[in-house]
Amino acid sequence: MTALDNLNSDLFDPNASPQEDAGPEPVVYLVDDQQAELDLLQRWCSQEGLKTETFNQAEDLLKVLHAESHGCVVADLRMPRLSGLELQAEMSRRELTVPVILVTGHGDAENCRAAFQQGVFDFIEKGFRHEEILHAINSAIRKHRRDRFRHQVRKEALDLLRKISPRETEVMLLLAGGSPLKGIAQELSISVQTASKHRGSIFTKLHIDNEVDLYKMLLAAEVNLDAGPAALVPPAP
């Protein structure tokens, strides 16, 4: 079963978890130069049944994170050499999508604002209860799982859509826009029978049965209907 097989599931519900995730087990990557803080967070995560990896400096984490890493990062804001904010910025530069939670004993409005503007998932001041940090961690993992799932569905949908011929693409976009076959025939200066033949070919190539499924697939692929056929052109290598 592929991710695209869940097209009729809760894919478009931002609060829903995907029904299928073939990715690796999520890991909570803990980063702090204070060993006592690491030990405490690791114990809380273990009690929650969460797999963890610990690091005393951000540079060591960057050596193991890769595109398929799944879970979340919990990092101290202030660390020698590479701070939590600098870690998140470097992860973003490398297109590593694991959400980052920053914790600090020196919280202030400026750091908090900078963290969220930079794309940090959450910003928590030390002294937090274990329920608070675990809630943030579980929320970050759920978000990453949804994001990974949506990315996989988008890729699979685009792979199928790019099998459609240029003429079929014109028909497909008109179908998705709600045009009837007669209207499509008039718009493209073809017969209704030809338009119907293109419609059948499109549904066969996409493994769908109707216009509703077609619209869902285009939505999953994040196709901009206003962009026309150019929306399905693969990016340059």
C-alpha positions in Angstrom: 0.0 0.0 0.0 1.3 3.5 -0.9 0.7 6.7 0.9 -1.6 7.7 -2.0 -3.9 4.8 -1.2 -5.0 6.9 1.8 -6.3 9.7 -0.5 -9.8 9.3 1.0 -8.6 9.3 4.6 -8.0 12.3 6.9 -5.2 13.6 4.8 -6.6 17.1 4.6 -7.5 17.3 8.3 -4.6 19.2 10.0 -5.4 17.6 13.3 -5.5 14.0 12.1 -2.7 11.5 12.1 -2.0 9.5 8.9 -3.3 6.0 8.8 -0.1 4.8 7.2 3.5 5.7 7.9 6.2 3.5 6.6 9.0 5.7 7.9 11.4 4.9 10.7 10.5 4.9 14.4 10.5 8.5 15.7 13.5 9.6 17.8 13.7 12.5 20.3 17.1 14.1 19.8 18.2 15.7 23.0 20.9 18.4 22.9 22.3 20.1 26.0 25.8 20.8 27.3 24.6 20.1 30.8 24.5 16.3 31.4 22.1 16.5 34.3 19.5 18.2 32.0 20.0 15.5 29.4 19.6 12.7 31.9 16.4 14.2 33.2 14.8 14.7 29.8 15.9 11.2 28.7 14.3 9.7 31.7 11.0 11.5 31.1 11.0 10.5 27.4 11.8 6.8 28.3 8.9 6.8 30.8 6.7 7.9 27.9 8.0 5.1 25.7 9.9 7.5 23.4 13.2 6.5 21.8 16.0 9.1 22.5 19.5 10.0 21.4 21.5 12.5 23.5 24.2 14.9 22.5 26.3 17.4 24.5 26.8 19.7 21.5 24.8 20.6 18.5 27.7 19.8 16.1 27.4 16.1 17.0 23.7 16.0 16.3 24.3 17.5 12.8 26.6 14.6 12.0 23.7 12.0 12.4 20.7 13.9 11.2 19.7 13.2 7.6 16.7 13.7 5.3 14.9 10.6 6.5 15.3 11.3 10.2 12.0 11.3 12.0 11.0 12.7 15.3 11.9 16.0 16.9 14.9 17.9 18.4 14.9 19.3 21.9 17.9 21.7 22.3 19.1 24.1 24.8 19.0 27.7 23.6 22.4 28.7 25.0 25.2 26.3 24.3 29.0 26.7 23.6 30.0 27.0 19.9 26.6 26.4 18.3 23.4 27.7 20.0 20.0 26.2 19.7 18.9 29.0 17.3 22.0 28.5 15.2 21.4 24.7 15.2 17.8 25.3 13.9 19.1 27.7 11.2 21.7 25.2 10.1 19.1 22.4 10.0 16.9 24.7 7.8 19.8 25.4 5.5 20.4 21.7 5.1 16.6 21.1 4.5 16.3 18.9 7.6 12.7 19.0 8.5 12.7 17.5 12.0 10.9 20.0 14.2 12.9 21.9 16.9 11.9 22.7 20.4 14.1 25.1 22.2 14.4 25.2 26.0 16.2 27.9 28.0 16.7 29.2 31.5 17.1 32.7 30.1 13.9 33.2 28.2 13.0 36.7 26.9 10.7 38.1 24.4 13.4 38.8 21.8 14.7 35.3 21.8 11.2 33.9 21.7 10.2 36.1 18.8 13.4 35.2 16.9 12.8 31.5 17.5 9.3 31.5 16.1 10.2 33.7 13.1 13.0 31.3 12.3 10.6 28.3 12.3 11.2 26.8 15.7 8.3 24.5 16.7 8.1 25.6 20.3 10.0 27.7 22.8 9.9 26.6 26.5 11.5 28.1 29.6 13.3 25.7 32.0 11.4 25.0 35.1 8.7 23.3 33.0 6.8 20.3 34.3 7.4 17.0 32.6 3.8 17.0 31.2 4.5 20.3 29.4 7.7 19.2 27.6 6.2 15.8 26.8 3.1 17.4 25.3 5.3 19.6 23.1 7.5 16.6 22.1 4.5 14.5 21.1 2.9 17.4 19.2 6.1 18.0 17.3 6.4 14.3 16.4 2.7 14.2 15.2 3.3 17.3 13.1 6.5 15.8 11.5 4.6 12.5 10.8 1.8 14.4 9.1 4.3 16.5 7.1 6.2 13.4 6.0 3.0 11.7 5.0 1.7 14.7 3.0 5.1 15.0 1.3 5.0 11.4 0.2 1.4 11.6 -1.0 2.3 14.8 -3.0 5.3 13.0 -4.6 3.2 9.9 -5.6 0.4 12.1 -6.9 2.7 14.2 -9.0 4.4 11.1 -10.4 1.1 9.9 -11.7 -0.1 13.2 -12.9 3.1 13.7 -15.0 2.1 10.6 -17.0 -0.8 12.6 -18.5 -0.3 13.9 -22.0 -0.4 17.7 -22.7 -3.8 17.4 -24.3 -5.1 15.3 -21.4 -3.7 17.8 -19.0 -5.8 20.5 -20.6 -8.9 18.3 -20.3 -8.0 17.3 -16.7 -7.7 20.8 -15.5 -11.0 21.8 -17.1 -12.7 18.7 -15.5 -11.2 19.7 -12.1 -12.6 23.2 -12.6 -16.1 21.7 -13.0 -16.5 22.0 -16.8 -18.9 19.4 -18.4 -17.7 17.3 -21.4 -19.6 19.5 -23.8 -18.0 22.7 -22.3 -14.6 21.1 -22.6 -15.2 20.1 -26.2 -16.2 23.7 -27.0 -13.2 25.1 -25.1 -10.6 22.9 -26.8 -12.4 22.7 -30.2 -12.7 18.9 -30.1 -15.8 16.6 -30.2 -17.6 15.5 -27.1 -16.6 11.9 -27.9 -12.9 12.9 -28.0 -13.3 14.8 -24.7 -14.9 11.7 -23.2 -12.1 9.5 -24.5 -9.5 11.8 -22.9 -11.5 11.7 -19.7 -11.4 7.9 -19.6 -7.7 7.8 -20.4 -7.0 10.2 -17.5 -9.0 8.2 -15.0 -7.2 5.0 -16.1 -3.7 6.5 -15.8 -4.5 8.0 -12.4 -6.3 4.9 -11.1 -9.4 6.9 -10.1 -13.1 6.7 -10.9 -14.6 10.2 -11.0 -14.0 13.9 -10.9 -14.2 14.0 -7.1 -11.2 11.7 -6.9 -9.4 13.8 -9.5 -9.9 16.9 -7.5 -8.6 15.2 -4.4 -5.5 14.0 -6.3 -4.8 17.5 -7.6 -5.3 18.9 -4.1 -2.9 16.3 -2.7 -0.3 17.2 -5.3 -0.8 20.8 -4.4 -1.4 21.7 -8.0 -2.3 25.4 -8.6 -5.2 25.1 -11.0 -4.8 28.7 -12.1 -1.3 27.9 -13.2 -2.5 25.7 -16.0 -0.5 22.8 -17.5 2.8 24.5 -16.2 1.9 23.4 -12.7 2.7 19.8 -13.6 6.0 20.5 -15.2 8.8 18.7 -13.2 11.4 21.0 -11.6 14.7 21.2 -13.3 17.3 18.7 -12.0 
